Amino acid sequence: MTTAIEINAVEKRFGQVSIIHDLNLRIAQRERHAIIGPNGAGKSTTFNLISGYIQPSSGEIRLNDEVISGLRPFEINRRGLSRSFQVTNVFARMTVWENVRCAVLWATGHRYSFWKNVDNLPEVRRRTTEILEDIHLTHRRDVPAGLLTYAEQRELEIGITIAGGANVIMLDEPTAGMSHAETERAVSLIRRLTEGRTLVIVEHDMSVVFGLADRISVLVYGHIIASGTPHEIRNDPKVREAYLGQEVH
Amino acid sequence: MTDAATSNLLLAKEAHGRNLKFYGIWLIAAIALIVLPLIFSSGGSLTSFSLIGISIIFALSYNILLGQTGLLSFGHAVHYGLGGFLAVHVMNAVAAHDWPIPLPFIPLFGGIGGLAFAVVIGWVMTKRAGTVFAMITLGIGELVASSSLILRSVFGGESGITTDRTALPHMFGWSFGSQIEIYYLIAFWLMISAIAMYALTRTPLGRICNAVRDNPGRVEFIGYDPHVVRYLAYCFAGFFAGIAGGLAAINFEIANSAYLGATQSGMVLFATFIGGTAYFFGPILGAILVTFLQLGLTNVTTVWQLYFGIIFIGIVMFAPGGIAGLVMMHRPLLRGGTLMTVIPSYLIALIPTLVLAFGVILAIETVARYTESQGGSNLINLFNVPLDATAPTTWLLAAVLVVVGALLARMTWRRIAQAWDRASSAAGDRGYLA
């Protein structure tokens, strides 16, 4: 089986400053992979590099064995990778229904078409309805996304991310700022929605990380110092020293 | 099974009701367009209706950019003007070569003119949105407007290019010499264009335009290239602006550099914004109001542009949603049945607000008349009240009206805000959120 994501010797410099250096990572198909690390370690930068938001200074990134470094975000998205954002990033003036529907349109092949009535596309309607059920926002379907509560916006964010049916899903701190109950809800949502897909997740909440991930990579100062199963990571002396400290037992 | 069947049936019924209401509105609009000249049949009103029809198409086309895609253009008249010029040239060619193209098809050539320029130049222009796009449109607008004065063979220089619309092949026995026939021609194209532009908002592209307006960065991560979306929106806007320009060329039987200029671009921005960009019908209201003001104010006062400026500033500051936004604000109150809570406060506020407005108008007119009264009359005839611009009492009256009006108006406006809060929270309790 091919690897879902493969990062080879990627470096990212801003001017003289090297944010990411010698980054190597392999994520297998259908794996749930968490990236953890202290603040400023480069987790979000890694996400931005993979999803095409920024370009690597050198090195190579592959998605399903195809080189994607250098491609624009929408080109990468069309190849089956979809990401969410740490800061809620929805279409604020459009309704919840329209937010999800927009995310379904490209994947269902309607692209830039201006000769079809968007309300008369059964496949689009069916998938949008399904996603809204999945993220428990059916009762809020006609509310502008900008008026949702914070937790609802986070769920919509996940909904938009998975709506296109990408087989690699990347979630950037999906439970940030959520209460304990909301976090539990979100985790079970993520677990269910990414069933059979590859998941890459950046998360600060260690209970989420160790509960959800099949494998974990630890990023410190733009470099991966360890990669392995939760058990291996928990017992890795380098990780304990560099990052986890006394938090994990 | 039966449950699902009934719910499907209910859904279908609901959709049916929506459809009926929807087609009803368009049908009423069509009937209104047909009946209007029968009620107001004077030559002056026919001319006004024709101009309004043209500016509605123009403003709706502008809103494809501003309201739907979030692109602020300062050069939209370029497409209007080039459409007008192409229409005039085609009309002259048809007349010269006896081609079998009747006049009603000419606006289509106007559209092609506007579209062609958009197709050629749009890709570069729409590379970036926001300020960069706005600046480029300003530059292109000036470029084309000044070229039109230099390239005399194409644009006819200062005097423009004239044409004779009656020289084209007739259709249904109409020669299109009279204004009523031109009115119906414009009304026909208005209906077609408005339906087409509304339909565009209901397509996948139309929805993605909204997404690009709200959040272009996110659009890239759901598979779309915002540049392509902006480009397509720009082409559609150019096409419909060209149709409006073609109709204007038919109406005036001339195309000149004023069609392409910054004033024309400013006017359409003005009409669209005043009407309200968030709703499809906003630019229609704006185009009607602005054209009426333009026709009405120019007869009454020499400083009519000043009033335009004041209205524009007022809308930007106090009602950024435009007239349509103000109207639609009341929908939840109407549904929640609390509209009557705010109406009395409106009526109370009306009197001091009118006093204030009257004072401002008097002040403006007095100053205008005083500064330009070389040899002219000093008399101001304001709503049939004759006043002398050189008399101190007039200046005093203006000052008193402004100050007293403003003080009282402020108090009544505050009452509106309070009444509004009560009404909207009461409506909100009944489930109709403002």
Boltz contact constraints between the chains, C-beta under 6 A:
constraints:
  - contact:
      token1: [A, 73]
      token2: [B, 220]
      max_distance: 6.0
  - contact:
      token1: [A, 73]
      token2: [B, 221]
      max_distance: 6.0
  - contact:
      token1: [A, 74]
      token2: [B, 220]
      max_distance: 6.0
  - contact:
      token1: [A, 74]
      token2: [B, 223]
      max_distance: 6.0
  - contact:
      token1: [A, 74]
      token2: [B, 224]
      max_distance: 6.0
  - contact:
      token1: [A, 74]
      token2: [B, 225]
      max_distance: 6.0
  - contact:
      token1: [A, 77]
      token2: [B, 221]
      max_distance: 6.0
  - contact:
      token1: [A, 77]
      token2: [B, 223]
      max_distance: 6.0
  - contact:
      token1: [A, 78]
      token2: [B, 223]
      max_distance: 6.0
  - contact:
      token1: [A, 83]
      token2: [B, 221]
      max_distance: 6.0
  - contact:
      token1: [A, 89]
      token2: [B, 218]
      max_distance: 6.0
  - contact:
      token1: [A, 91]
      token2: [B, 211]
      max_distance: 6.0
  - contact:
      token1: [A, 91]
      token2: [B, 214]
      max_distance: 6.0
  - contact:
      token1: [A, 91]
      token2: [B, 215]
      max_distance: 6.0
  - contact:
      token1: [A, 92]
      token2: [B, 214]
      max_distance: 6.0
  - contact:
      token1: [A, 93]
      token2: [B, 214]
      max_distance: 6.0
  - contact:
      token1: [A, 94]
      token2: [B, 210]
      max_distance: 6.0
  - contact:
      token1: [A, 102]
      token2: [B, 207]
      max_distance: 6.0
  - contact:
      token1: [A, 102]
      token2: [B, 211]
      max_distance: 6.0
  - contact:
      token1: [A, 103]
      token2: [B, 222]
      max_distance: 6.0
  - contact:
      token1: [A, 105]
      token2: [B, 204]
      max_distance: 6.0
  - contact:
      token1: [A, 106]
      token2: [B, 223]
      max_distance: 6.0
  - contact:
      token1: [A, 110]
      token2: [B, 204]
      max_distance: 6.0
  - contact:
      token1: [A, 112]
      token2: [B, 205]
      max_distance: 6.0
  - contact:
      token1: [A, 112]
      token2: [B, 232]
      max_distance: 6.0
  - contact:
      token1: [A, 113]
      token2: [B, 204]
      max_distance: 6.0
  - contact:
      token1: [A, 114]
      token2: [B, 203]
      max_distance: 6.0
  - contact:
      token1: [A, 114]
      token2: [B, 205]
      max_distance: 6.0
  - contact:
      token1: [A, 116]
      token2: [B, 203]
      max_distance: 6.0
  - contact:
      token1: [A, 117]
      token2: [B, 202]
      max_distance: 6.0
  - contact:
      token1: [A, 118]
      token2: [B, 202]
      max_distance: 6.0
  - contact:
      token1: [A, 118]
      token2: [B, 203]
      max_distance: 6.0
  - contact:
      token1: [A, 118]
      token2: [B, 204]
      max_distance: 6.0
  - contact:
      token1: [A, 118]
      token2: [B, 207]
      max_distance: 6.0
